[in-house]
Each structure stands twice: as C-alpha cells, then as structure tokens.
C-alpha cells in the first residue's frame, strides 16, 4: 500500500506540456476542445499571449465558455461563476500535468523578480536618517518575503537585497504557465482595519465623488450570488484612516466552516488583542472593513466586543484565495514594493555539472548496494530493497508537500541513506554475534533484531531532536534540511524495523535463507582508552589550527551567499556554456563566480549575469572578454548584491544547532545519564569545528550549501555516538564485575566493525559525488567525507574518553548516577544454596 501511495505521489515523474495533457484528458467533445487549443497556439504565435495556458484562459473568458464541459471527470458543479470555475479547472489541469517533485532553481532555473521599495530617497539633512530607515524597511521586506516563500522550508529560493532599495527574488517556477504565482508570493500585505460609514450602506453603484464625506473613500468588493453563481460588485464607503493595522497579527490560517464556509482565522499578540478589543467595543453594530493593500476583502458586522485575541475574516473566498490571504497576513508588510523587472533565469549549475551530479549519485548508490550485497549477500540484498523503499518514501512525502529538489537538498537524503544503512548493519552485526553464541538462524534473527531495536530508536530519536528544532527555529535551507531529515527518520525506522524484519523473516521461514552468509570479520581487541588522551589532544590541535585559519582569513572565508558581492550584466553575440565560463574564471583565479543566463519575459532578450565577489566584477569581465572574444560581451550595468544567506538565517542556523545540542544533552542525560550527554555534545561540537577548519585550510569558501553540509555532520555525528553509548550502557548491565575501562574498550570493540562498515558505505556515496561532481557538489561531498571521518573518530576518541573522565574512571561513579543493574536471561537456585 505504501509503495502504491509513493508511486502515485511521484507520477508523473516529468512535466507534461499543458497542451498535450489537456488534449489527452478532454474526454468530452475532444474535437471541439482541440480546435480551442489550436486557437490558443495561434494566439501565442501571434504574440497575443505568453503561453497556451494563458491564451486558452483568455479565450474562455472572452466567450464566457465553460471549459469544464470537456472534462466531466473533474467535478466543479458546486461553483456557479464561469470565470472562477475555469480558473479552478485550469489550475487543476496544470497541477496534474506537472511532475510532483520539481527540480530547484539551481537545476532548472526559474524566474527572477526585482522589487523596489516605493518612494524617493530624501535629500539634505534628512538623507542620513532616511537612508537608515530605508535599509531597515528593506531588511524587514527581505525577512517577510523569505518567510512567505519558505513556508514549507523546502523550496530554497534566492532572496537578497540589491543596493539600498531593491530586492531580488529568484524562484524555481515557470511564469508562463503559472502567471499568478509571483504576485501571490511577493505581494506586500499592508493590512488595515477600517470602519464603514454608518449612514451610507453598501450599494451596487458607486457614489458620486461630491457625495463622499471627507475622510472616506469608496472601495469595491467582488461578490457572488450563491444560488446563481453570478458575480457582481458592491461598493462600500470606507474611512481612509485605519482604526488599527495588521502588524500585531500573530498567525492566520484558512479554515473550512461547515456553516459559514471558508474563513481566515487570525490570532493577535497581546497588544493586538488589546487594540482589537477597544476597536470592536467602541463600534458594536458597525461594519469593519478588512483592507489589504487598498483592496476590500471583507466587511463583517461587529456583533459585540471581541476581546479574546482572535477573529475571523469571512468573505467570498475559494480555498486558494483563503490560503493566499492567510499567507499574506502571516507576514504583513508596511512597505509598498514595486516590481521593476521580471526575468527568466537559467540554472546556476551548468548542464554538465547537473549531469555529473546525477551520474555521481547513481554511482554512489550502486557502490553502496554492491558493498552491502557482497558483504552480507542475501541479507544485504534485503537491506538494499529496504533502503530503496526508504528513499522512495522520502521523495514521495516531499512531493506531497510540493517540495523542490536542489543539489544542496541532497544532503538530507544522503544522511537518510546513511542512517538507513547503519540501521541494517546494526541488525546484521547483532545477528552475527547471536550466531557466534551458537543460536539457530531464526533465534539469532529475532534476538539480534530485538537488541538492535533500542539502539536504532535511540539514535534516530536523538537526530529527531535536531531536525525538529531546525524546523521550529530555522529558515530557508536550515528548515528545508530539517524537514527532509524528519521524514527520513520516520521512514528509516519503518523500513528498518518493519519492512526489513518482514522480508528477513519471510526469507528465513520460507527456506530461501537457510544460513546467513557474510564476510567473517572478528571484533578487534584494541585498548582505545590507551590512545584516548593523545588522540583527544591531537584532534583539538587540528581544531585550533582550523579556527585560527578562519580568523586569519576573516571575511575571505565567506562566499557570495554570505558576504554579498557584485552582479554585472552583459549582452552577447554568442552564447557560451556555463561550464566554459566557470573554467575561464577558475583559470584566471577570480575566486567564486556564478554565471547565469536570464531573458526578459516581455521581450525575450537574453542577457548574462556574472555574480562575483566584491570588487572582482571588472576583472571577471576582462577575463571573459579575453577568453571568449567571439562572444562579444558588453557591459550593460553593475549592481551590488547583498548576501542570500542573511544574518537572520545565519543566526537561526546557529540557534537551531545550539538548541539541538542542549536538547541532545537533556535527552541523552534522561535516557542514559549526564556523562553520556556531555560526551555527545562535546564530540558533536568537535566534529563541526574540525570540519569547518579543514574546509577552510583546503582553500574553500562557505556558500549556502555549506549550511546543509554542517547540519548533516551534526546528524551523522550524533547518530554514530549514540550507537557507541548504547552498547556501553548494555555491556555495563551484562558485565557487573568488569571495571569501567574494560567495559568501554569491550563495548567499543564490539561496535567497531559496525562503525567502520557504516562509515565505509556512506563514504563511498560521498566519494562518488566528490570525484564525478563539480562546483557546489564537490564542496558538499568534500564536507561529507571529512564529516564522516571525524564523526567516526570522535565517537571513539572524543565521546567515550569524555564519558570515562567525567566519571573519573570509576564504575561506582556511573552506578551512582544511573541504573545499570545487571540483567540475566535466566535465573535459578539449588538446594545446596538454599
């Protein structure tokens, strides 16, 4: 059932052209509908419409033609208004024609919108103060638009300031077939509550200008007759000055009421609740207009004081309008924004880099599968089937959210694969131990699975703390990573603890798997604590060197995503591939440079944008003109850009990681005891710092994908550490006479093979990305590989020594802080002892 659901969520896997999809699914009067499509195509050819979708919609509106007659399978009989019915139908057809899981901006390009803060800059003595206020408004606008676009946390757009009064928004959409998406996302929401004139009731005709009282204005509101579906307009005389604004709205959401229909529910903060209570108390019986950006959305009557801190907006909403309104109300903007340019942009990754990234992913998955099957044979094949289902579930769930997949977003899936493989290795290694004790295969299977169960749950729940806090406090790529990992945690536990157990049980009981054939690797006998102090000191020296290196390089360690830079716009006579432009920039040692092609939607004219580090744009242009004289590059303009990873996202990333560490320590201390929690937190901090240090010392710069990479390291490090700690806790119970040092060494040796195998499989996937991937993929995979090595190292040489030193090497100190009473599989007595 789950496989069927996952496939249904992912189909179609590729976009189907709207015309093709509509023609194939018009089951009634197909010949007549085909003629309409031909008219629409002719309209596009004559440049009367930007796309077939828009052209067909325009034809239907002009002729008042009900398009639902051609699609009897889509029931919209409850909608009476033809325009609204056609809009709902066209949107549904477009949605169905699209792949459920869309590629992100870096893979397929999208649209770039340049927004400008309305108003002219002040001059003279007010200029400085006005400039500061404008920057504050711009910062607020960037924050609001970011929150609005990232409400699901998975789309990973680019939103950054340009100069001191503009914002660039890049989103992975096609505006030709989604003409309303950009206005929905970027529309500033200036919400006001205005009173309607008490003696001038709403009317079907607007009032003459001379009859409008001073301080009032006439605002129209579209309405619909519920019986006939006929649309009409009512005119309200509304105060120009608001009673209060929407800045104190805490949250808003669309809800379906069985009686009143679709409503938008609002919750106010304490100040908003107070103001709204005063407004409604003083104006009982009057109409209170809900005005958004000068448009009247609703004018409900105040039936009594509303002092509870919540209210409802009712009106002639359909579901989409209500969702759009609630999204706008969640982030009210007081600053009007004007669209100055609307361009299509090409993918920031070159076609070659995208293909190499796909190839690297396939090779990495194939290497992991080959390793598991060759090492564990039949059991390994079952693990591969389970992990494949795991990935399918993650992708299907993301598709159901309307997510986009970007190359940086692969970080979450890579960690999910690592956790899934690790869970299976834990089960198989436990089965090996049980078989070595002389148990039968069925008994070893059940016993090994039961013993691995707690470790798998502990490791995944600890990671869940991190991902949940990323969703709660993170924004942009941080929240997106958290969403992906959260889905992956639940799918990993389901596939490892349910699917794999079922398949293994089926194979064993059915006689397909009569014995567990796998490579015979004996657990080593290494005194890890003997080398603990030296390894601890050496690794922290590396951390110190890396941190010093970051301080020495200063702002040079930050790429354009963090530090901002310049964008120079070039015209050209011959188009040069992104990969060639990137190669020329690398040979000229220009630092980070991102070439993207964009075309004006209105004229279709194509231009090249070169994003460079600050003060590097002139050198970049000169290098390109020298390397490609045939291209005829000419500079059209240059703009200073702000960081796409702003301070808010940086702070939220730090906050989410910090709270994650606290949450992990509390959980581990509760589930285990404080010594384990301290060890887990210190080892995680160690892994993040040492990876950052090595990354900088390797001459690389921090870019937006690095946020996801660091979060991946946090998740991987915690997962690995918990596995080791869980085994130490278990061995403390099973070996009541063994001293603490021997227990730690014994437990670490027992899980050492599992740690190496898990690291090896995940490392293989990262290595394939590193060798065959380019650009940002190379940076990501390099970080993964370093993080995998440091995560495995720290679990053994950082976390466990800290646990040992915390308890001063004394087992009694552990027992005093944690219940580790030994458990036996059987107990008995003899007459002699009695």
C-alpha positions in Angstrom: 0.0 0.0 0.0 2.8 2.4 0.9 4.7 1.6 -2.4 1.4 2.3 -4.3 1.0 5.6 -2.5 4.6 6.6 -3.1 4.4 5.9 -6.8 1.1 7.8 -7.1 2.7 10.8 -5.4 5.7 10.8 -7.8 3.8 10.2 -11.0 4.2 11.9 -13.4 8.0 11.9 -12.9 8.4 14.6 -15.6 6.5 17.6 -16.6 3.9 17.0 -19.5 3.3 20.1 -21.7 0.0 21.6 -20.7 -1.5 21.4 -24.2 -0.6 17.7 -24.5 -2.0 16.9 -21.1 -5.2 18.9 -21.7 -5.8 17.3 -25.1 -5.3 13.8 -23.7 -7.7 14.3 -20.8 -10.5 16.1 -22.6 -12.8 13.1 -22.7 -16.0 15.0 -23.8 -16.2 16.7 -27.2 -12.4 16.2 -27.9 -12.6 17.6 -31.4 -14.2 20.8 -30.3 -11.7 21.2 -27.5 -8.8 20.5 -29.9 -9.9 23.5 -32.0 -9.8 25.7 -29.0 -6.2 24.5 -28.3 -5.3 25.3 -31.9 -6.7 28.8 -31.5 -4.7 29.2 -28.3 -1.5 28.1 -30.1 -2.2 30.6 -32.9 -2.6 33.4 -30.3 0.8 32.5 -28.8 2.4 32.5 -32.2 0.9 36.0 -32.9 2.4 37.2 -29.5 -1.1 37.9 -28.2 -0.4 35.7 -25.1 2.7 34.4 -23.4 1.7 30.7 -23.3 -1.0 28.3 -24.4 -2.3 28.2 -20.8 -2.9 31.9 -20.7 -4.3 32.0 -24.2 -6.8 29.3 -23.5 -7.9 31.1 -20.3 -8.3 34.3 -22.2 -10.4 32.7 -25.0 -12.7 31.1 -22.4 -13.1 34.5 -20.6 -13.9 36.4 -23.7 -16.6 33.9 -24.8 -17.8 33.1 -21.4 -17.2 29.5 -22.3 -17.4 26.8 -19.6 -14.3 24.6 -20.1 -15.5 22.0 -17.5 -17.8 20.6 -20.1 -14.8 19.0 -21.8 -13.6 17.4 -18.5 -16.5 15.5 -16.9 -14.0 13.7 -14.6 -13.3 17.0 -12.7 -16.5 17.9 -10.8 -16.9 21.6 -10.2 -20.7 21.7 -10.3 -20.9 23.5 -7.0 -19.1 26.5 -8.5 -21.6 28.7 -10.4 -19.4 31.5 -11.6 -17.9 30.5 -15.0 -14.7 32.5 -14.7 -14.0 31.1 -11.3 -14.9 27.6 -12.4 -12.5 27.9 -15.4 -9.7 29.2 -13.2 -10.1 26.3 -10.8 -10.2 23.8 -13.7 -7.1 25.3 -15.5 -5.1 25.3 -12.2 -6.1 21.7 -11.5 -5.1 20.6 -15.1 -1.8 22.5 -14.8 -1.1 20.9 -11.4 -1.8 17.4 -12.8 0.5 18.0 -15.8 3.5 18.9 -13.6 5.9 16.4 -12.1 5.1 16.1 -8.4 8.7 16.6 -7.4 10.1 19.7 -9.1 13.7 20.5 -9.7 15.1 23.5 -7.8 16.4 26.8 -9.1 20.0 25.6 -9.4 18.9 22.6 -11.6 16.3 24.1 -14.0 16.3 27.8 -13.5 13.2 29.8 -12.8 12.1 33.4 -12.6 13.9 36.5 -11.2 11.8 39.4 -9.8 13.4 42.7 -9.0 11.4 44.6 -6.4 11.9 48.2 -5.4 10.9 50.0 -2.2 8.4 52.7 -3.2 9.2 56.3 -2.6 12.1 58.6 -3.4 15.2 58.9 -1.2 15.3 62.1 0.9 18.0 64.7 0.3 19.7 67.3 2.5 19.7 66.9 6.3 17.1 64.1 6.2 19.1 61.9 3.9 21.1 60.0 6.5 18.1 59.3 8.7 16.0 58.3 5.6 18.8 56.0 4.3 18.9 54.2 7.7 15.1 53.9 7.7 15.1 52.6 4.1 17.7 49.9 5.0 15.5 48.8 7.9 12.5 48.6 5.7 14.5 46.6 3.1 15.7 44.2 5.7 12.1 43.7 7.0 10.9 43.1 3.5 13.6 40.5 2.8 12.7 38.7 6.0 8.9 38.8 5.2 9.3 37.5 1.7 11.7 34.9 2.8 9.2 33.6 5.4 6.4 33.7 2.9 8.3 31.8 0.2 9.8 29.3 2.6 6.6 28.5 4.5 7.2 24.8 3.7 11.0 25.1 4.2 11.9 23.1 1.1 11.9 25.3 -1.9 15.3 27.0 -1.3 14.9 30.2 -3.4 17.4 33.1 -3.6 16.2 36.3 -1.8 18.7 39.1 -1.3 18.9 42.9 -1.3 20.2 44.8 -4.3 21.8 48.1 -3.4 19.8 50.0 -0.7 16.3 50.0 -2.1 15.8 46.8 -4.2 15.3 43.1 -3.6 15.9 40.2 -5.9 13.7 37.1 -5.6 14.6 34.0 -7.7 12.1 31.1 -7.6 12.1 27.8 -9.5 8.8 28.3 -11.4 7.6 29.0 -14.9 5.6 32.2 -15.0 4.2 31.5 -18.5 2.2 28.6 -17.1 1.9 30.0 -13.5 1.1 33.7 -14.1 -0.3 34.2 -10.6 2.5 32.6 -8.6 4.8 35.6 -8.5 2.1 38.1 -7.3 1.0 35.6 -4.7 4.4 35.3 -3.2 5.8 38.8 -3.4 2.7 40.8 -2.9 3.2 43.1 0.1 0.5 42.8 2.7 -0.5 46.1 4.2 -3.4 45.1 6.3 -5.7 47.7 7.8 -9.0 47.5 9.7 -11.2 50.4 8.5 -14.7 51.4 9.6 -17.5 51.6 7.0 -19.6 54.7 7.1 -22.7 54.0 9.3 -25.2 56.0 7.3 -24.1 55.1 3.8 -24.8 51.3 3.2 -23.1 49.2 0.5 -24.7 49.6 -2.9 -24.4 48.1 -6.4 -23.3 51.5 -7.8 -20.5 53.7 -6.7 -21.3 57.1 -5.2 -20.6 60.4 -7.0 -17.3 61.9 -5.8 -19.0 65.0 -4.3 -21.3 62.9 -2.1 -18.4 61.1 -0.4 -17.9 62.5 3.1 -14.4 64.0 4.0 -12.1 61.3 5.3 -13.8 58.5 3.4 -13.3 56.7 0.1 -15.3 54.2 -2.0 -13.8 50.7 -2.2 -15.3 48.0 -4.4 -15.7 44.3 -3.2 -16.4 41.4 -5.6 -19.2 39.2 -4.5 -21.1 36.2 -5.9 -24.7 35.1 -5.8 -24.7 31.7 -4.0 -27.7 30.5 -5.9 -26.9 31.6 -9.5 -23.2 31.9 -9.3 -23.4 35.4 -10.9 -20.6 37.7 -10.0 -21.3 41.3 -9.1 -19.6 44.3 -7.3 -20.7 46.0 -4.2 -19.3 49.5 -3.3 -18.5 50.4 0.4 -17.8 53.9 1.8 -14.8 53.3 4.0 -12.7 55.5 6.2 -9.3 56.4 4.7 -7.6 56.2 8.1 -7.5 52.8 9.7 -8.6 52.0 13.2 -5.6 49.7 13.5 -3.1 47.9 11.3 -2.2 44.2 11.0 1.3 44.4 12.4 0.1 42.7 15.6 -1.3 39.6 13.9 0.5 36.6 15.4 -0.9 33.9 13.0 -3.5 33.4 10.3 -4.8 30.3 8.7 -7.6 29.3 6.3 -10.3 27.0 7.8 -13.4 25.3 6.4 -16.5 26.1 8.5 -19.5 23.8 7.7 -22.0 26.7 8.0 -20.1 29.9 7.2 -17.9 28.3 4.5 -14.2 29.1 4.1 -12.8 31.6 6.7 -9.5 33.0 7.6 -8.8 32.8 11.3 -6.5 35.4 12.9 -4.8 35.4 16.3 -3.4 38.6 17.7 -0.5 39.2 20.1 -1.2 40.8 23.4 -1.0 44.4 22.0 -3.1 43.4 19.0 -5.7 41.8 21.2 -6.0 44.9 23.3 -6.3 47.2 20.3 -8.8 45.0 18.5 -10.9 44.7 21.7 -11.0 48.5 22.0 -12.0 49.0 18.3 -14.8 46.4 18.4 -16.1 47.5 21.9 -16.4 51.1 20.7 -18.1 50.2 17.3 -20.7 47.5 18.0 -23.2 47.2 15.2 -20.9 48.9 12.6 -19.2 47.2 9.6 -15.4 46.8 9.9 -13.7 46.6 6.6 -10.7 44.3 6.1 -8.5 46.2 3.7 -5.4 44.5 2.2 -3.2 46.7 0.1 -6.1 49.0 -0.6 -8.4 46.2 -1.6 -11.5 45.5 0.4 -11.7 41.8 1.2 -14.5 41.6 3.7 -16.7 43.9 5.8 -18.2 41.9 8.6 -20.5 43.4 11.1 -19.3 43.8 14.7 -21.9 42.0 16.7 -20.1 42.6 20.0 -16.7 43.3 21.6 -14.0 40.8 20.5 -11.5 40.7 23.3 -10.3 37.1 23.2 -7.3 37.8 20.9 -8.7 36.0 17.9 -11.1 36.9 15.0 -12.3 35.6 11.6 -12.4 37.1 8.2 -15.3 35.9 6.2 -16.0 36.6 2.5 -16.5 35.0 -0.9 -13.3 33.0 -0.7 -12.4 29.9 -2.5 -9.8 27.7 -0.9 -6.9 29.1 -2.9 -7.8 32.7 -2.2 -8.1 32.0 1.5 -4.7 30.3 1.6 -3.2 33.2 -0.2 -4.8 35.7 2.1 -3.7 33.8 5.2 -0.2 33.6 3.9 0.0 37.3 3.3 -1.5 38.1 6.7 1.1 36.0 8.4 3.8 38.4 7.2 2.3 41.9 6.9 4.5 44.5 5.1 4.1 48.2 5.7 6.5 49.0 2.9 4.9 49.1 -0.6 7.0 47.2 -3.2 7.0 47.8 -6.9 8.0 45.2 -9.5 10.8 46.7 -11.6 11.9 43.7 -13.7 10.7 40.2 -14.3 13.2 37.9 -16.0 13.6 34.2 -16.6 16.9 32.8 -15.3 18.8 29.7 -16.3 20.1 27.1 -13.9 23.1 28.3 -11.8 24.6 24.8 -12.3 25.8 24.1 -15.8 24.2 21.3 -17.7 27.4 19.3 -17.4 27.5 19.8 -13.6 23.9 18.6 -13.3 24.6 15.5 -15.4 27.8 14.8 -13.5 25.8 15.2 -10.2 23.2 12.7 -11.4 26.0 10.3 -12.5 27.7 10.6 -9.2 24.5 9.9 -7.4 23.9 6.8 -9.4 27.4 5.6 -9.0 27.3 6.3 -5.2 24.1 4.3 -4.8 25.4 1.5 -6.9 28.6 1.3 -4.8 26.7 1.2 -1.6 24.4 -1.5 -3.0 27.3 -3.6 -4.3 29.1 -3.3 -0.9 26.1 -4.4 1.1 25.3 -7.3 -1.2 28.9 -8.5 -1.4 29.4 -8.2 2.4 26.0 -9.6 3.6 24.8 -11.5 0.5 21.0 -12.2 0.8 20.6 -10.1 3.9 22.5 -7.3 2.0 20.0 -7.6 -0.9 17.1 -7.2 1.5 18.8 -4.1 3.0 19.2 -2.6 -0.5 15.5 -3.2 -1.2 14.5 -1.6 2.2 16.8 1.4 1.6 15.4 1.9 -1.9 11.9 1.9 -0.4 13.1 4.3 2.2 14.3 6.8 -0.5 11.0 6.3 -2.4 9.0 7.2 0.8 11.1 10.3 1.4 10.8 11.6 -2.1 7.1 10.8 -2.2 6.5 12.7 1.1 8.5 15.7 -0.2 6.4 15.5 -3.4 3.2 15.6 -1.4 4.4 18.8 0.2 5.1 20.4 -3.2 8.8 20.4 -2.4 11.6 21.2 -4.9 14.8 19.1 -5.1 18.1 21.0 -5.2 21.7 19.8 -5.2 22.2 21.1 -1.6 19.0 19.4 -0.6 20.6 16.1 -1.5 22.5 16.4 1.9 19.4 15.4 3.8 18.8 12.4 1.5 22.5 11.3 1.8 22.2 11.4 5.6 18.9 9.4 5.4 20.6 6.8 3.3 23.5 6.7 5.8 21.1 6.2 8.8 19.1 3.6 6.9 22.3 1.6 6.0 23.5 2.0 9.6 20.3 0.6 11.0 20.6 -2.5 8.8 24.3 -3.0 9.7 23.4 -2.8 13.4 20.8 -5.6 12.9 23.1 -7.8 10.9 26.1 -7.4 13.2 23.8 -8.2 16.2 22.7 -11.3 14.3 26.3 -12.3 13.7 27.0 -12.0 17.5 24.0 -14.2 18.3 25.0 -16.8 15.7 28.5 -16.9 17.2 26.9 -17.8 20.5 25.6 -20.9 18.8 22.0 -19.9 18.3 20.0 -21.0 15.3 19.3 -18.6 12.5 15.7 -17.9 13.4 16.6 -17.4 17.1 19.6 -15.2 16.1 17.3 -13.2 13.8 14.7 -12.5 16.5 17.3 -11.9 19.3 19.5 -9.7 17.1 16.6 -7.6 15.9 15.3 -7.1 19.4 18.7 -6.0 20.7 19.3 -3.6 17.8 15.8 -2.1 18.1 16.6 0.1 21.1 19.8 1.4 19.6 18.1 2.3 16.3 15.3 4.1 18.1 17.7 6.0 20.4 19.9 7.1 17.5 17.0 8.2 15.4 15.1 10.0 18.2 18.3 11.9 19.1 18.6 13.1 15.5 14.9 13.9 15.5 15.5 16.4 18.3 18.0 18.2 16.0 15.7 18.1 12.9 12.6 19.3 14.9 14.5 22.3 16.3 15.7 23.1 12.8 12.1 23.2 11.6 11.0 25.3 14.6 13.8 27.9 14.6 15.5 27.6 11.2 14.6 29.3 7.9 15.4 28.6 4.3 17.9 25.8 3.8 18.1 25.1 7.6 14.3 24.4 7.8 14.4 22.5 4.5 17.1 20.2 5.7 15.2 19.7 9.0 12.0 18.7 7.0 13.9 16.2 4.9 15.7 14.6 7.8 12.5 14.4 9.9 10.8 12.5 7.1 13.9 10.3 6.7 14.0 9.4 10.4 10.4 8.0 10.4 10.9 6.3 7.0 14.2 4.8 8.2 12.6 3.4 11.4 9.7 2.0 9.4 11.8 0.3 6.7 14.5 -1.0 9.0 12.2 -2.2 11.9 9.2 -3.3 9.9 10.0 -3.9 6.2 13.4 -5.5 6.7 12.2 -7.6 9.6 9.3 -8.9 7.5 11.5 -9.7 4.5 14.1 -11.4 6.6 11.5 -13.4 8.5 9.9 -14.3 5.2 13.3 -15.4 3.7 14.3 -17.4 6.8 10.9 -19.1 7.4 10.4 -19.7 3.7 13.8 -21.6 3.4 15.2 -19.1 0.9 17.9 -18.0 3.5 19.0 -21.2 5.3 22.1 -19.6 6.8 23.4 -16.1 7.0 26.4 -15.9 4.6 28.5 -12.9 5.2 32.1 -11.9 5.4 33.7 -13.2 8.6 35.2 -10.2 10.5 36.2 -10.7 14.1 35.8 -7.9 16.6 39.3 -6.4 17.3 40.8 -6.2 20.8 42.1 -2.6 20.9 42.7 -0.6 24.1 41.1 2.6 22.7 41.3 4.5 26.0 45.0 3.9 26.0 45.2 6.2 22.9 42.3 8.4 24.0 44.3 11.2 25.6 46.8 11.5 22.7 44.1 11.3 20.1 42.0 13.9 22.0 44.9 16.4 22.2 45.9 15.9 18.6 42.4 16.4 17.2 41.8 19.5 19.2 45.1 20.9 18.0 43.7 20.4 14.5 40.5 22.2 15.6 42.6 25.1 17.0 44.6 25.4 13.7 41.4 25.4 11.7 39.8 28.1 13.9 42.9 30.2 13.8 42.9 29.8 10.0 39.3 31.0 9.8 40.2 34.1 11.9 43.3 34.8 9.8 41.3 34.6 6.5 38.5 36.7 8.0 35.8 37.6 5.6 37.7 35.8 2.8 36.3 32.5 4.0 32.7 33.7 3.1 31.4 33.2 -0.4 28.9 35.4 -2.2 25.9 33.8 -0.4 27.3 35.0 3.0 29.3 38.2 2.1 27.4 39.5 -0.9 29.3 40.8 -4.0 28.6 42.3 -7.4 26.4 41.3 -10.3 27.5 42.6 -13.8 25.0 42.3 -16.7 26.4 41.5 -20.1 25.0 41.4 -23.6 26.5 38.9 -26.0 26.5 37.8 -29.6 27.4 34.2 -29.0 26.1 32.1 -26.0 28.9 30.5 -24.0 28.1 27.4 -21.9 28.2 27.9 -18.1 30.9 25.2 -17.7 33.2 27.1 -20.1 32.6 30.4 -18.3 33.4 28.7 -14.9 36.6 27.2 -16.3 37.8 30.6 -17.6 37.0 32.1 -14.2 39.0 29.3 -12.4 42.0 29.7 -14.7 42.0 33.5 -14.1 41.8 32.8 -10.3 38.8 35.1 -9.9 37.5 33.4 -6.7 33.9 32.5 -6.6 31.9 33.3 -9.7 28.4 32.3 -10.7 27.3 32.8 -14.3 23.5 32.7 -15.1 21.6 33.5 -18.2 18.3 35.3 -18.0 15.8 36.6 -20.5 13.3 39.4 -20.2 9.8 37.8 -20.2 8.3 40.8 -22.1 10.9 41.0 -24.9 12.6 37.6 -24.8 16.0 39.3 -24.9 18.7 37.1 -23.3 21.5 38.5 -21.1 24.3 37.1 -19.0 24.7 37.9 -15.3 28.0 37.3 -13.7 27.9 37.1 -9.9 31.4 37.8 -8.4 32.9 38.6 -5.1 33.1 42.3 -4.1 35.3 44.4 -6.4 36.1 41.4 -8.7 33.5 42.2 -11.4 35.8 44.3 -13.6 38.5 41.6 -13.6 35.8 39.0 -14.3 34.5 40.9 -17.4 38.1 41.4 -18.7 38.8 37.7 -18.3 35.7 36.7 -20.1 36.2 39.1 -22.9 39.8 37.8 -23.3 38.8 34.2 -23.1 35.8 34.4 -25.5 36.4 37.3 -27.9 33.8 35.7 -30.3 31.1 36.2 -27.7 31.2 40.0 -28.0 30.5 40.6 -24.3 29.5 44.2 -23.5 28.7 45.6 -20.0 25.1 46.9 -19.6 25.2 47.5 -15.9 26.6 46.6 -12.5 24.8 46.1 -9.1 26.0 45.5 -5.6 24.1 42.5 -4.1 23.6 41.6 -0.5 24.0 38.1 0.9 21.3 35.5 0.1 22.2 33.9 3.4 21.4 36.9 5.6 22.1 37.4 9.3 18.7 36.1 10.2 19.3 32.7 8.5 22.9 32.6 10.0 21.5 33.3 13.5 18.7 30.8 13.1 21.2 28.2 12.0 23.4 28.8 15.0 20.3 29.0 17.3 18.9 25.7 16.0 22.2 23.9 16.3 22.8 25.3 19.8 19.3 24.3 21.0 19.8 20.9 19.3 22.9 20.3 21.4 21.1 21.3 24.6 18.2 19.1 23.6 20.5 16.2 22.9 22.3 16.6 26.2 18.9 16.6 28.0 17.6 13.6 26.1 20.8 11.6 26.5 21.1 12.5 30.2 17.5 11.4 30.7 17.7 8.3 28.6 21.2 7.4 29.8 22.8 9.8 32.2 24.7 13.2 32.2 28.2 11.8 31.4 26.9 10.4 28.1 25.2 13.7 27.3 28.4 15.7 27.9 30.3 13.3 25.7 27.7 13.5 22.9 27.6 17.3 22.9 31.4 17.8 23.0 32.1 15.3 20.3 29.5 17.0 18.0 31.0 20.4 18.6 34.4 18.9 17.9 33.2 17.4 14.6 31.6 20.7 13.4 34.7 22.8 14.3 37.3 20.3 12.8 35.3 20.0 9.6 35.0 23.8 9.2 38.7 24.2 9.9 39.8 21.6 7.4 37.4 23.0 4.8 38.9 26.5 5.2 42.5 25.2 5.3 41.7 23.4 2.0 41.2 26.9 0.5 37.4 26.6 0.1 34.7 29.2 0.9 31.5 29.0 2.8 28.5 29.0 0.5 24.7 28.4 1.1 25.0 24.6 0.6 27.6 24.6 3.5 24.7 25.2 5.9 23.1 21.9 4.9 26.5 20.2 5.0 27.2 21.3 8.6 23.8 20.2 9.7 24.4 16.8 8.0 27.6 16.4 10.1 25.7 17.2 13.3 23.1 14.5 12.5 25.8 11.9 11.4 28.0 12.6 14.5 25.1 12.2 16.9 23.8 9.1 15.3 27.2 7.4 15.5 27.9 8.5 19.1 24.6 7.2 20.4 25.3 3.7 18.9 28.6 3.5 20.8 27.0 4.8 24.0 24.1 2.4 23.8 26.5 -0.5 23.6 28.5 0.8 26.6 25.3 1.0 28.6 24.3 -2.5 27.6 27.7 -4.0 28.5 27.7 -2.3 31.9 24.5 -4.2 32.7 25.7 -7.5 31.3 29.2 -7.4 32.9 28.7 -6.4 36.5 32.2 -7.4 37.6 34.1 -5.7 34.8 35.8 -2.3 35.6 34.7 0.8 33.6 37.8 1.0 31.4 37.4 -2.6 30.3 33.7 -2.2 29.7 34.3 0.8 27.5 37.0 -0.9 25.5 35.0 -4.1 25.2 31.8 -2.2 24.0 33.8 -0.1 21.6 35.5 -3.1 20.1 32.1 -4.8 19.7 30.7 -1.9 17.7 33.9 -1.0 15.9 33.1 -3.2 12.9 29.7 -1.7 12.6 31.2 1.9 12.8 33.7 1.1 10.0 31.1 -0.5 7.8 28.7 2.4 8.2 31.4 4.9 7.5 32.6 3.0 4.5 29.2 2.8 2.9 28.4 6.5 3.4 31.9 7.5 2.4 31.6 5.6 -0.9 28.5 7.6 -1.8 30.3 10.9 -0.8 33.4 9.8 -2.7 31.4 9.3 -5.9 30.0 12.8 -5.6 33.4 14.2 -4.9 35.1 12.5 -7.9 32.3 13.0 -10.5 30.5 16.1 -9.2 31.6 19.6 -9.8 31.2 23.0 -8.3 28.9 23.1 -5.3 28.6 19.3 -5.4 32.3 18.9 -5.0 32.2 21.2 -1.9 29.3 19.3 -0.4 30.9 15.9 -0.9 34.3 17.1 0.4 32.5 18.3 3.6 30.6 15.0 3.8 33.8 12.9 3.6 35.6 15.0 6.3 32.4 14.8 8.5 32.1 11.0 8.1 35.8 10.5 9.2 35.6 13.0 12.1 32.2 11.6 13.2 33.6 8.0 13.4 36.8 9.2 15.0 35.0 11.4 17.7 32.6 8.6 18.7 35.6 6.5 19.8 38.3 9.0 20.8 36.3 12.0 22.0 32.9 11.0 23.3 33.9 7.8 25.1 37.0 9.3 26.8 35.0 12.3 28.0 32.4 9.9 29.4 35.3 7.9 31.1 36.9 11.1 32.5 33.6 12.6 33.6 33.2 9.5 35.9 36.9 9.6 36.9 37.3 6.1 35.5 35.2 4.7 38.3 32.4 2.3 37.6 30.8 3.1 41.0 30.5 6.7 40.0 28.5 5.7 36.9 26.3 3.4 39.1 25.6 6.2 41.5 24.2 8.3 38.6 22.5 5.7 36.5 20.6 2.4 36.9 22.8 -0.2 35.3 21.8 -3.2 37.4 22.7 -6.4 35.5 20.0 -8.4 33.8 20.2 -12.2 33.2 18.4 -14.3 30.6 17.6 -16.9 33.3 18.0 -17.4 37.0 17.8 -20.4 39.2 18.7 -21.8 42.6 19.9 -25.1 44.0 19.0 -26.9 47.2 22.6 -26.5 48.3 22.4 -22.8 48.1 19.1 -22.8 49.9 
